[in-house]
């Protein structure tokens, strides 16, 4: 994926997780079990019925071999 997750809206992170889940060779059941989330939550995430918490996103990312990273925002200097 190669994205840096700072300054990226949560919706893009969730979309990237959806894509990674769909590309994974693991079943939804297996991913949910390994990420310690309900399979129903994962199913609703994939069908766009709901999002997920930061904690669940982090666990799911970890199972998928991804990492969520937060960094300080870059402050843009204003011209005077």
N, C-alpha and C positions, 0 to 999 in steps of 0.2 A: 504494500500500500504506500509506504514511503511518505505519509503526510505527517506534518508537525501539528499537534493538537492544540497549540496555543492560538488564541484568536479565532477559533473555529466554533461556530454555534453548536449547541448540544444536538440539534436535529441532524447535523452532518455526521457527528460521531455515531449517533444511533443508526443512520443510514449505512455508514461504513461497517458497523457491526452486523446489520442485516445482510449486507453483501458477503461478509466473511462467513456468517453462519450458512448461507446458501451455498457458498463455495466449499465449505468443509465437507469432508467425507464422513463425518460423524453424524449420527441420527440426532434429531431434536431431543429425544429422550436422553441420549448419552451426554450431549452438551449440557442440558439442564442439570443432570445429575452431577457432572463434574464441576459445574459452576455454582452448584448449590442454589439453584433457582427453580421455581415450579415450571414444569413443562408447559402448563397452560399459559404462564406469563410469557415464555419464549414463543409459543404459538401466536399469542396476541401481538407480540412485538413484530413478528414476521408478517402478520396480516395487517399491520399498521393500525391496530385497534388501540394500542397504548404504547407509551414509551417505557423507560425503566429508570431506576434510581442510579445514582453515581456508583453506589456500592455494587449493584448487580452488573452494571456496565463494566466495571473494573474486573470483576470475577469472570464474566463472559469473555472479555478481551484476553485475560490471562489464559483461559482454556484454549482460545483460538490462536495463541502465540503472539498476541498483540499487547501493547502497553499504552495506557493513557497517561499523558504527561501534562502537568500544568506548569506554566512558566509565567513570570511576571510580564505584564503588558509592556510593550515598548511605548514610551511616552514620546509623542511627536512634539517637536519644538515648534511653536508658532512664530511666524515672521512678524516683526514689528515695523 
